[in-house]
């Protein structure tokens, strides 16, 4: 008979009780951790960190959109400068 610690029982119950939003987290924990040695505190830390990551992308999407707009403008300016440097197109030489 295999002896199971009270901590392992609690960890397994918590993992089973999570919503489907955490399915990928549960799978990763079950595959990468030895649940007989994985403490409840470690589990809660992992779950809280995952919850923060799950909720974070909405804020980051707006930031990335603004960054891309800025990047697009910078790239257009660089391309414009490169085009103007060919065969007599750079009339601003020495004026930088």
C-alpha positions as CSV (number, residue, x, y, z in Angstrom):
1,X,0.0,0.0,0.0
2,X,1.3,3.4,-1.0
3,X,1.2,6.0,1.8
4,X,-0.1,9.4,0.6
5,X,0.6,12.5,2.7
6,X,-2.1,14.9,3.7
7,X,-0.3,17.6,1.8
8,X,-0.4,15.5,-1.4
9,X,-4.2,14.9,-1.0
10,X,-4.8,18.7,-0.6
11,X,-2.7,19.5,-3.6
12,X,-4.5,16.9,-5.8
13,X,-7.9,18.2,-4.6
14,X,-7.0,21.8,-5.5
15,X,-5.7,20.8,-8.9
16,X,-9.0,18.8,-9.6
17,X,-11.2,21.7,-8.5
18,X,-9.7,24.4,-10.8
19,X,-11.7,25.7,-13.7
20,X,-10.9,24.9,-17.3
21,X,-9.0,28.2,-17.6
22,X,-6.2,26.5,-15.6
23,X,-6.1,23.2,-17.6
24,X,-2.8,24.0,-19.2
25,X,-1.3,25.0,-15.8
26,X,-2.6,21.8,-14.1
27,X,-1.1,19.7,-16.9
28,X,2.3,21.5,-16.6
29,X,2.4,21.1,-12.8
30,X,1.4,17.4,-13.0
31,X,4.1,16.7,-15.6
32,X,6.9,18.7,-14.1
33,X,6.5,18.4,-10.3
34,X,6.6,15.5,-7.9
35,X,3.2,16.0,-6.3
36,X,4.3,13.9,-3.2
37,X,6.9,16.7,-2.5
38,X,5.0,19.7,-3.9
39,X,3.7,21.8,-1.1
40,X,0.4,23.6,-0.9
41,X,2.3,27.0,-0.7
42,X,4.3,26.2,-3.8
43,X,1.0,25.3,-5.6
44,X,-0.7,28.5,-4.6
45,X,2.3,30.6,-5.7
46,X,2.2,28.9,-9.1
47,X,-1.5,29.3,-9.5
48,X,-1.4,33.0,-8.5
49,X,1.4,33.7,-11.0
50,X,-0.5,31.9,-13.7
51,X,-3.7,33.8,-12.9
52,X,-1.7,37.1,-13.2
53,X,-0.4,36.0,-16.6
54,X,-3.9,34.9,-17.8
55,X,-5.3,38.3,-16.9
56,X,-2.4,40.4,-18.2
57,X,-2.7,40.1,-22.0
58,X,-5.6,42.5,-22.2
59,X,-3.4,45.3,-20.9
60,X,-0.4,44.4,-23.0
61,X,-2.4,44.2,-26.2
62,X,-3.1,47.9,-26.1
63,X,0.6,48.7,-25.4
64,X,1.7,46.5,-28.3
65,X,-0.7,48.2,-30.6
66,X,0.7,51.6,-29.8
67,X,4.3,50.2,-30.0
68,X,3.6,48.8,-33.5
69,X,2.1,52.1,-34.6
70,X,5.3,53.9,-33.5
71,X,7.5,51.2,-35.0
72,X,5.6,51.4,-38.3
73,X,6.1,55.2,-38.4
74,X,9.8,54.8,-37.6
75,X,10.3,52.2,-40.3
76,X,8.5,54.4,-42.9
77,X,10.8,57.3,-42.0
78,X,13.9,55.1,-42.3
79,X,12.7,53.7,-45.7
80,X,12.0,57.2,-46.9
81,X,15.5,58.3,-45.9
82,X,17.1,55.3,-47.7
83,X,15.1,56.0,-50.9
84,X,16.3,59.6,-50.9
85,X,20.0,58.7,-50.7
86,X,20.2,57.1,-54.1
87,X,21.4,59.0,-57.3
88,X,21.2,62.6,-56.5
89,X,18.1,62.2,-54.3
90,X,19.9,63.3,-51.2
91,X,19.7,67.1,-51.5
92,X,20.2,67.6,-47.8
93,X,23.8,66.5,-47.6
94,X,25.7,68.1,-44.7
95,X,22.6,69.7,-43.2
96,X,22.1,67.3,-40.4
